[in-house]
Amino acid sequence: MIIYFICQGIYTKYILKTLNKSITLSKAIFYSIVEFFFSGITPSSTGGQPIQIYYMKKDNIPLRKSYITLILNTVFFKLILLILGLLVLVFNNTYLINANTIYKIFFILGILVDVIMISLGLLLVFKKELTKNLYKKVMSMYNKLTRKKKKIDINHVMQKYEEEIDYIKTHKKNVFIAFIITFIQRISMFSIIYVVYRALGYNSYDYITLVSLQISVQVAMEAVPFPGGVGVSEGMLHNLFVTLFSIKLADVGMLLTRTFTFYIPLIGSGIIILIEFINNKIKKHLTNN
C-alpha cells in the first residue's frame, strides 16, 4: 500500500510537471492519501477527486491542470481494471465461474460501469461544453467551502484549458509513462492477496491466480454504490477464499486482505489528513498573532 500511494504521488507530480506545474513528491503523495480517504468514505468513491481538487486549489494549482491530471488518472484506473478484468474473464475464469450467481452479476455490472466511466472521463476531457459546466460547478463548490465570492472569466479559462489539452496530446510518451506508473500502482494493491496467502502457510496457487481473484473482486466492487464496496467485497472474497484456504482460515484470509487493502490505509490516511489539518490551523493561528 505504501507503493500504491507513492506511485499515485509520482503520477500526479509527473503529469503536473508535464503541464508545467512543479510540486514536491511529498505534496503529491498527500493528494493521493486525500483521494483514498474520501473515496473510501463516500458512495461509489465519488468524494475523493473533488476534495483533491479543493486541496490542490488551496496550493495554487490551477483548476484546469488539476482537472486534467485527475480525469486522466480516473480513465487510467478504470481502463487498467477493465483490461485486467477482461483478461481474467477470458483466460483465468475458473473461480469466477464457480462463484455465487450474485457475484457473477456484480462482475458483469462492474465491467459495464468501467466502460461507462471511461467513456464519461474521455468526454469530460475532450468535450468543451461538458467541461465548462463541470468547471462552473467545481468553482461553485470551492467558493462555498472557502466562503469566497471569486468571479472567473470562464471563456479565458476554457481557452487555457484547451491549450493544456493540446499540450497533452503532443506529449504521448509522457501520457504512456503515466499510464505505466498507474498500472504498477494498481498491481501493487492487487498483489496483497498473494502476500496474505503465503503468510498463512499456503503455496498451492500461483501469483497470477491469486491476483486474478483480487481483480475479479475489484471489478465486482465497481457495481456497488457503497463506500469502499463494503459488504460485497468481503462476501465475494470469502466465497472465493473457501476454495483457496481451509474453511477455518477463509474468514482469516478475507479479513487480512481487506484490512491491509482498505481498513488500515483508510484509518492511516484519515490520521494523516487530521494531523495536516491541525498543523495548518496552528500555523494560521501563529501567523495571525
C-alpha positions in Angstrom: 0.0 0.0 0.0 2.9 2.3 0.6 4.0 1.6 -3.0 0.4 2.3 -4.1 0.4 5.8 -2.5 3.9 6.6 -3.7 3.0 5.6 -7.3 0.0 7.9 -7.3 2.1 10.6 -6.0 4.7 10.1 -8.7 1.9 10.1 -11.3 0.4 13.3 -10.0 3.8 15.0 -9.9 4.7 13.7 -13.3 1.6 14.9 -15.1 1.6 18.3 -13.4 5.2 18.7 -14.4 4.2 17.8 -18.0 1.7 20.6 -17.7 4.5 23.0 -16.5 3.4 23.0 -12.8 6.0 21.7 -10.3 5.1 20.3 -6.9 7.0 18.2 -4.3 6.6 14.5 -4.2 5.5 14.6 -0.6 2.7 17.0 -1.5 1.7 14.8 -4.5 1.6 11.7 -2.1 -0.6 13.7 0.3 -3.1 14.3 -2.5 -3.2 10.6 -3.1 -3.9 10.0 0.6 -6.7 12.6 0.5 -8.2 10.8 -2.6 -8.0 7.4 -1.0 -9.7 8.5 2.3 -12.6 10.5 0.8 -13.2 7.9 -1.9 -13.3 5.2 0.9 -16.0 7.0 2.9 -18.3 8.2 0.1 -20.7 6.2 -2.1 -19.2 4.9 -5.4 -15.9 6.6 -4.4 -17.3 9.9 -5.6 -15.8 12.2 -2.9 -12.1 11.6 -3.4 -11.4 13.7 -6.5 -13.5 16.8 -5.7 -11.7 17.1 -2.3 -8.3 16.5 -4.1 -9.2 19.4 -6.4 -10.0 21.5 -3.3 -6.6 20.8 -1.7 -4.8 21.4 -5.0 -6.6 24.7 -5.5 -5.6 25.7 -2.0 -2.0 25.1 -3.0 -2.4 27.4 -6.0 -2.5 24.6 -8.7 -4.8 25.9 -11.5 -8.0 24.1 -11.7 -7.6 23.2 -15.3 -4.3 21.4 -14.5 -5.6 19.5 -11.5 -8.8 18.6 -13.5 -6.8 17.1 -16.4 -4.5 15.3 -14.0 -7.3 13.7 -12.1 -9.6 12.9 -15.0 -6.7 11.2 -16.8 -6.0 9.3 -13.6 -9.6 8.1 -13.4 -9.5 7.0 -17.1 -6.2 5.1 -16.5 -7.6 3.5 -13.3 -10.8 2.3 -14.9 -9.1 1.3 -18.2 -6.4 -0.8 -16.4 -9.1 -2.5 -14.3 -11.3 -3.1 -17.4 -8.3 -4.7 -19.3 -7.3 -6.9 -16.4 -10.9 -7.9 -15.8 -11.5 -8.9 -19.4 -8.2 -10.9 -19.3 -9.4 -12.7 -16.2 -12.8 -13.4 -17.8 -11.1 -14.9 -20.9 -8.1 -16.7 -19.6 -8.5 -17.3 -15.8 -12.2 -17.6 -15.1 -12.4 -20.9 -13.3 -13.1 -19.4 -9.9 -15.3 -16.7 -11.2 -17.5 -19.4 -12.9 -17.7 -21.3 -9.6 -18.7 -18.2 -7.6 -22.2 -17.4 -6.5 -24.6 -16.1 -9.2 -24.9 -12.7 -7.4 -21.1 -12.2 -7.7 -21.1 -13.1 -11.3 -23.8 -10.5 -11.9 -21.8 -7.9 -9.9 -18.7 -8.7 -12.1 -20.6 -8.1 -15.4 -22.1 -4.9 -14.0 -18.7 -3.8 -12.9 -17.4 -4.3 -16.4 -20.2 -2.1 -17.8 -19.7 0.5 -15.1 -16.0 0.8 -16.1 -16.9 1.1 -19.8 -19.3 3.9 -18.9 -16.8 5.7 -16.6 -14.0 5.5 -19.2 -16.3 7.0 -21.8 -17.6 9.7 -19.5 -14.0 10.5 -18.5 -12.9 10.9 -22.1 -16.0 13.1 -22.8 -15.2 15.3 -19.8 -11.6 15.8 -21.2 -12.4 16.5 -24.8 -16.0 17.9 -24.8 -15.8 21.6 -24.2 -19.4 22.2 -23.0 -19.3 19.4 -20.5 -16.0 20.6 -19.1 -17.3 24.2 -19.0 -20.4 23.1 -16.9 -18.4 20.9 -14.6 -15.8 23.7 -14.1 -18.6 26.1 -13.0 -19.9 23.5 -10.5 -16.5 22.8 -9.1 -15.8 26.5 -8.7 -19.2 27.0 -7.0 -18.4 24.2 -4.6 -14.9 25.6 -3.9 -16.4 29.1 -3.2 -18.9 27.6 -0.8 -16.2 25.6 1.1 -13.9 28.6 1.3 -16.7 31.2 1.7 -15.2 33.2 -1.2 -17.0 35.1 -3.9 -14.4 34.7 -6.7 -15.6 35.5 -10.1 -13.9 34.0 -13.1 -13.7 34.6 -16.9 -14.9 31.2 -18.0 -14.1 31.8 -21.7 -10.5 32.7 -20.7 -10.3 29.6 -18.5 -11.6 27.4 -21.3 -9.1 28.8 -23.8 -6.3 28.0 -21.4 -7.8 24.5 -20.8 -7.8 23.7 -24.5 -4.2 24.8 -24.7 -3.4 22.3 -21.9 -5.3 19.5 -23.7 -3.5 20.2 -26.9 -0.2 20.1 -25.0 -1.0 16.7 -23.5 -1.9 15.4 -27.0 1.5 16.3 -28.2 3.2 14.5 -25.3 2.0 11.0 -25.9 5.2 9.5 -24.4 4.6 11.3 -21.1 1.0 10.0 -21.1 2.1 6.5 -21.7 4.7 6.7 -18.9 2.0 8.0 -16.6 -0.2 5.0 -17.6 2.6 2.6 -16.7 3.0 4.3 -13.3 -0.7 3.8 -12.7 -0.5 0.2 -13.8 2.2 -0.5 -11.2 0.1 1.3 -8.6 -2.9 -1.0 -9.3 -0.9 -4.2 -9.4 0.7 -3.3 -6.0 -2.7 -3.4 -4.3 -3.9 -6.5 -6.1 -0.7 -8.3 -5.0 -1.6 -8.1 -1.3 -3.8 -11.1 -1.6 -0.8 -13.2 -2.6 1.2 -12.0 0.4 -1.6 -12.9 2.8 -2.0 -16.3 1.2 1.7 -17.1 1.6 1.8 -15.7 5.1 -0.9 -18.1 6.2 1.4 -21.0 5.1 -0.2 -21.9 1.7 1.6 -22.3 -1.6 -0.7 -24.4 -3.9 -1.8 -21.5 -6.0 0.5 -19.2 -8.0 0.7 -15.4 -8.0 -1.3 -14.9 -11.3 -4.2 -17.0 -10.0 -4.4 -15.0 -6.7 -4.1 -11.6 -8.4 -6.8 -12.7 -10.8 -9.1 -13.4 -7.9 -8.5 -10.0 -6.4 -9.1 -8.3 -9.8 -12.4 -10.2 -10.0 -13.4 -8.8 -6.6 -12.3 -5.3 -7.6 -14.3 -5.4 -10.8 -17.4 -6.5 -8.9 -17.0 -3.7 -6.4 -17.3 -1.2 -9.2 -21.0 -2.1 -9.5 -21.7 -1.4 -5.8 -22.6 2.1 -4.6 -21.4 1.5 -1.1 -18.3 3.3 0.4 -15.3 1.1 -0.3 -17.5 -1.7 -1.6 -18.1 -2.7 2.0 -20.1 -6.0 2.2 -19.8 -7.1 -1.3 -16.0 -7.2 -1.2 -15.9 -9.2 2.0 -18.7 -11.6 0.8 -17.0 -12.2 -2.6 -13.6 -12.6 -1.1 -14.9 -15.1 1.5 -16.8 -17.0 -1.2 -13.6 -17.3 -3.3 -11.3 -18.0 -0.3 -13.2 -21.1 0.7 -11.6 -22.8 -2.4 -8.1 -21.4 -1.6 -7.9 -21.9 2.2 -9.3 -24.4 4.6 -12.8 -23.5 5.7 -11.3 -22.5 9.0 -8.9 -19.9 7.5 -11.2 -18.5 4.8 -12.5 -15.8 7.2 -8.9 -15.0 8.3 -7.7 -14.7 4.7 -10.7 -12.4 3.8 -10.2 -10.2 6.9 -6.5 -9.8 6.5 -6.8 -9.0 2.8 -9.5 -6.3 3.4 -7.7 -5.0 6.4 -4.4 -4.4 4.5 -6.0 -3.2 1.3 -8.7 -0.9 2.8 -9.2 -0.5 6.5 -5.6 0.2 7.7 -4.9 2.6 4.8 -8.3 4.3 5.4 -7.6 4.8 9.1 -3.9 5.8 8.4 -4.9 8.3 5.7 -7.6 9.8 8.0 -5.0 10.3 10.7 -2.5 11.9 8.3 -5.3 14.3 7.0 -6.2 15.2 10.6 -2.6 15.9 11.5 -2.3 18.1 8.4 -5.5 19.9 9.3 -4.3 20.6 12.9 -0.9 21.8 11.6 -2.5 24.2 9.2 -4.7 25.6 12.0 -1.7 26.1 14.3 0.3 27.8 11.5 -2.7 30.0 10.7 -3.1 30.9 14.4 0.6 31.7 14.8 0.5 33.9 11.6 -2.5 35.8 12.8 -0.8 36.5 16.1 
